[in-house]
Structure formats: C-alpha cells, structure tokens
Amino acid sequence: MSEEIVIHAEVRTDAGKGASRRLRRENKLPAVVYGGGGEAVSLTLDHNEMVRYSEFEHFYSQVLTLNTGGASEKVILRDLQRHPYKRLLMHMDFLRVREDQEVQVNLPIHFIGEDECVGVKVGGGAISHIETEILVSCLPKNLPEFLEVDLSQLELGESIHISDVTFPEGVISVDLTHGEDHDRAIASVHTTRVSKLDGEEEEDGAEDEDES
C-alpha cells in the first residue's frame, strides 16, 4: 500500500481572481471542497506540498484525508488545473466521500508480462498501450490503488478489452454499464515495420526458390 496522503488546508473567505493571484504570490494554492451533503468551502493549500503530492500516482485515484482547522474528512481529487507551461499548480477541486456512497474514479492500469508477451517474443510485434486508466465505480472501502493487466498471453494482432480485465470484488467498470459498444481496447500487439519487411523478404525468397 502507498502512503496515506494527508492534506493540510485553511479555510479562506476571500474570492476572485485577485485573491487567487495573491495566494499564488505567497506560494499558496486556492482550492475548494464540495459534495457529500455539505456546502462548498474555499480552501488555501501549501503549493509545494501539493506539487510533491501531485507526483504520486495514487494522489489521483485514492481517498485522501483533508484536515481543515482541526476537522478531518475524506475526499478524492476531482480536478487539478496546471499552468500551461510553468511548473505551477493553479487550482484544485476535492469531492467529499461517504462510506455508504459509491464513487467514480479513474484507476491507473499497470501492465505486466510485457517481457513474456507471446506476440512480441514469437510474433515479432510491438505492444501498444491504448488506454492508461479505466473509470470504475465502487464504495470507498473497495477502491484499489490500480488495476493489473497481464499481457503475457497476448498474440500478434490481438487486443485486450475492458471486459477482459479482472476487477476486484465490489468494483465495476463504468463503461461496461453502458453496453458492449463501450468495451474499448486498452492494449494490443501490432505488426512492426521490421517484422513486415522480414515477412516480405521471406515471401520473396520462397518465390525465388519456386522459380528456380
């Protein structure tokens, strides 16, 4: 398990672009928390702390602890705005979660078995990661850190779809609830240019032998 992320925040009453710019000059980050039956509350966060947390994969997919003035509540990150070209965070949105209510979260995919992939070792193909995350729905207590997908048995020309993924108990794919048309491919093994050329050379060689 990854380390629990605890976010320390202060409630703020000032609003508007001017207030947000002032916070950023002070190395602070404006944020808001809402949902869960409570009112929206504007927050101030430490920018450097949030930059560090934003480098953790599980920051985007796990239940976080938000401490505000001695009060603690469980939240998930709903939105993060970045500066278009500077290494700066601009704003964060957090959604309160309740133990008895399901949440929808994009879970990262961890692909395994790539070194043993049949389509690569035998077929000479290359693996394409079509998707890097899957939207799931579950109770907070059932939320995994990631989804593991084994590519070792994937052959040349084949794909793995969302429906091929083994989801933990209590976790479902949101896409699959909308029907088979939403069962997207998440990884495939395709023919490379080198393997195509090798195949053409073998065919040419066979034709030359037949002619002789």
Backbone torsions as a table, in degrees:
resi	resn	phi	psi	omega
1	MET	NA	140.2	176.6
2	SER	-75.7	160.9	-179.3
3	GLU	-64.4	144.8	177.6
4	GLU	-69.2	136.6	179.3
5	ILE	-98.2	121.4	177.8
6	VAL	-114.2	121.2	-177.7
7	ILE	-103.2	127.5	178.7
8	HIS	-100.0	123.5	-174.8
9	ALA	-132.1	159.5	173.9
10	GLU	-122.3	140.6	176.6
11	VAL	-74.6	135.6	178.6
12	ARG	-121.7	148.8	-179.1
13	THR	-108.5	-21.2	179.3
14	ASP	-79.3	148.5	-177.5
15	ALA	-139.2	173.6	178.1
16	GLY	100.0	167.5	-177.9
17	LYS	-64.3	-37.7	-179.9
18	GLY	-62.3	-42.7	179.0
19	ALA	-65.4	-39.5	179.6
20	SER	-65.7	-41.2	178.3
21	ARG	-63.9	-39.1	179.2
22	ARG	-63.9	-40.7	178.3
23	LEU	-62.0	-43.0	-177.4
24	ARG	-66.3	-34.6	176.6
25	ARG	-64.8	-26.7	178.7
26	GLU	-91.9	13.8	-179.4
27	ASN	63.0	33.3	176.4
28	LYS	-111.7	162.0	-177.5
29	LEU	-126.4	123.9	176.1
30	PRO	-73.4	144.9	-179.3
31	ALA	-153.1	171.9	177.4
32	VAL	-145.8	146.4	173.4
33	VAL	-124.3	139.1	-176.5
34	TYR	-151.8	177.1	177.2
35	GLY	84.2	-174.2	178.6
36	GLY	65.6	23.9	179.6
37	GLY	82.6	2.3	-179.6
38	GLY	-109.6	170.2	179.1
39	GLU	-78.9	157.7	174.7
40	ALA	-71.3	134.4	-178.8
41	VAL	-126.5	127.7	177.0
42	SER	-79.6	139.6	-174.4
43	LEU	-128.8	161.4	170.7
44	THR	-122.0	129.4	-178.8
45	LEU	-119.0	161.3	173.7
46	ASP	-80.7	120.5	-174.6
47	HIS	-61.7	-46.0	-177.4
48	ASN	-62.7	-38.6	178.2
49	GLU	-63.5	-41.8	-179.1
50	MET	-69.8	-35.3	175.7
51	VAL	-61.4	-42.3	179.4
52	ARG	-64.5	-45.7	179.6
53	TYR	-64.7	-34.3	-177.0
54	SER	-66.8	-12.1	177.7
55	GLU	-87.8	-7.0	178.5
56	PHE	-90.2	131.4	179.7
57	GLU	-59.7	-42.6	-174.2
58	HIS	-74.4	-7.9	176.0
59	PHE	-61.8	-29.3	-175.0
60	TYR	-92.1	-10.9	-171.9
61	SER	-131.3	1.0	-176.7
62	GLN	-116.8	162.2	174.9
63	VAL	-73.0	128.8	-177.3
64	LEU	-109.1	158.1	175.2
65	THR	-103.5	123.7	-179.9
66	LEU	-109.8	115.5	177.6
67	ASN	-101.1	122.3	-179.3
68	THR	-133.1	108.4	177.1
69	GLY	56.8	39.3	179.2
70	GLY	90.9	-16.7	177.7
71	ALA	-92.1	145.8	-177.9
72	SER	-126.3	137.8	176.7
73	GLU	-146.5	157.0	-178.8
74	LYS	-93.1	134.5	-177.4
75	VAL	-142.2	166.3	167.8
76	ILE	-126.7	151.6	177.4
77	LEU	-73.6	123.8	-179.1
78	ARG	-102.3	-30.9	180.0
79	ASP	-157.0	143.4	176.9
80	LEU	-136.2	124.0	179.0
81	GLN	-105.8	130.7	-179.8
82	ARG	-112.7	156.5	172.7
83	HIS	-67.3	140.8	-175.6
84	PRO	-59.2	-27.7	-179.3
85	TYR	-141.3	-13.9	176.8
86	LYS	-92.3	158.0	178.5
87	ARG	-82.9	63.2	-177.2
88	LEU	-130.3	142.3	171.0
89	LEU	-94.2	142.1	-174.6
90	MET	-107.1	-36.6	-177.0
91	HIS	-167.0	151.1	176.6
92	MET	-132.8	142.3	173.3
93	ASP	-115.3	132.2	176.3
94	PHE	-120.0	142.4	178.4
95	LEU	-111.5	126.8	176.7
96	ARG	-67.5	143.5	177.8
97	VAL	-120.1	148.2	176.4
98	ARG	-118.2	145.1	-175.4
99	GLU	-60.3	-28.6	-175.5
100	ASP	-97.6	6.7	-179.8
101	GLN	-121.1	133.2	179.6
102	GLU	-69.9	149.5	176.6
103	VAL	-120.4	153.8	174.7
104	GLN	-109.7	124.6	-174.9
105	VAL	-138.2	140.6	171.6
106	ASN	-81.7	112.8	-179.4
107	LEU	-94.5	135.6	176.9
108	PRO	-68.1	147.2	176.5
109	ILE	-98.3	129.4	173.0
110	HIS	-106.1	109.7	179.0
111	PHE	-84.3	131.1	177.4
112	ILE	-124.3	167.0	176.8
113	GLY	75.5	15.8	-177.9
114	GLU	-68.6	-35.3	-180.0
115	ASP	-68.0	-24.4	-179.6
116	GLU	-102.5	5.9	-175.3
117	CYS	-56.7	124.2	-177.8
118	VAL	-60.8	-42.0	-177.7
119	GLY	-65.1	-21.1	177.8
120	VAL	-92.6	-50.8	-175.4
121	LYS	-69.3	-40.1	-177.1
122	VAL	-98.8	-43.7	-175.3
123	GLY	-85.4	-13.4	179.7
124	GLY	73.2	18.8	-178.8
125	GLY	-88.7	-172.2	179.0
126	ALA	-132.3	146.2	-178.3
127	ILE	-87.3	136.7	173.6
128	SER	-116.6	127.0	174.0
129	HIS	-90.7	101.9	-176.0
130	ILE	-78.7	-38.1	177.5
131	GLU	-125.2	149.1	177.4
132	THR	-114.2	-6.1	178.6
133	GLU	-154.6	159.9	-179.5
134	ILE	-131.6	134.1	178.3
135	LEU	-78.9	122.5	-179.0
136	VAL	-123.0	163.7	175.7
137	SER	-130.2	134.0	-179.7
138	CYS	-170.0	169.9	171.4
139	LEU	-72.5	149.7	-178.9
140	PRO	-52.5	-36.3	-177.6
141	LYS	-68.5	-20.9	-178.4
142	ASN	-97.6	0.7	-174.1
143	LEU	-72.4	115.1	177.3
144	PRO	-80.8	167.5	179.0
145	GLU	-75.9	-32.8	-177.3
146	PHE	-161.2	172.2	175.0
147	LEU	-113.2	131.9	-178.3
148	GLU	-100.4	131.0	-178.8
149	VAL	-127.4	121.7	-177.3
150	ASP	-90.4	122.9	-179.4
151	LEU	-104.2	5.5	-171.8
152	SER	-62.1	-32.8	-176.7
153	GLN	-97.5	6.3	-178.7
154	LEU	-75.2	124.7	-177.8
155	GLU	-97.0	167.3	-179.0
156	LEU	-58.0	130.3	179.5
157	GLY	86.4	-1.9	-179.0
158	GLU	-98.3	160.5	177.5
159	SER	-132.4	154.0	171.3
160	ILE	-107.4	131.5	-178.3
161	HIS	-107.7	171.2	179.2
162	ILE	-56.5	-39.2	-178.3
163	SER	-65.9	-16.0	178.3
164	ASP	-84.9	-10.8	-177.2
165	VAL	-78.3	137.9	174.8
166	THR	-89.2	111.4	-179.3
167	PHE	-92.4	141.6	177.0
168	PRO	-60.6	160.5	179.4
169	GLU	-59.5	132.6	178.9
170	GLY	86.5	1.6	-179.0
171	VAL	-116.2	128.8	179.4
172	ILE	-127.0	155.8	175.5
173	SER	-82.2	127.8	177.9
174	VAL	-66.6	-38.0	-179.1
175	ASP	-60.2	-42.5	-176.2
176	LEU	-69.6	-19.9	176.8
177	THR	-71.7	-13.8	179.8
178	HIS	-95.7	3.3	176.6
179	GLY	111.0	169.1	-176.0
180	GLU	-62.7	-27.4	-179.8
181	ASP	-62.9	-17.4	-178.7
182	HIS	-100.6	9.9	178.9
183	ASP	-83.0	80.3	-174.0
184	ARG	-77.4	153.6	171.7
185	ALA	-74.5	140.1	179.1
186	ILE	-113.4	-17.7	177.1
187	ALA	-159.7	152.8	179.6
188	SER	-151.2	164.2	172.7
189	VAL	-116.8	119.1	-176.3
190	HIS	-117.5	161.3	178.6
191	THR	-73.1	135.5	177.2
192	THR	-91.6	165.3	178.8
193	ARG	-62.8	-38.0	-179.9
194	VAL	-64.0	-45.5	-179.1
195	SER	-66.7	-32.6	176.3
196	LYS	-64.3	-45.0	180.0
197	LEU	-63.9	-40.0	177.9
198	ASP	-61.3	-41.5	179.7
199	GLY	-65.6	-38.9	178.5
200	GLU	-66.4	-39.0	178.7
201	GLU	-65.1	-39.0	178.3
202	GLU	-64.8	-39.7	178.7
203	GLU	-65.4	-42.5	178.9
204	ASP	-62.7	-40.0	179.8
205	GLY	-64.7	-39.3	179.9
206	ALA	-67.0	-38.6	179.1
207	GLU	-65.5	-40.5	178.9
208	ASP	-62.2	-39.7	179.8
209	GLU	-66.2	-38.9	179.4
210	ASP	-64.6	-39.4	-178.3
211	GLU	-68.8	-34.0	179.9
212	SER	-76.9	NA	NA
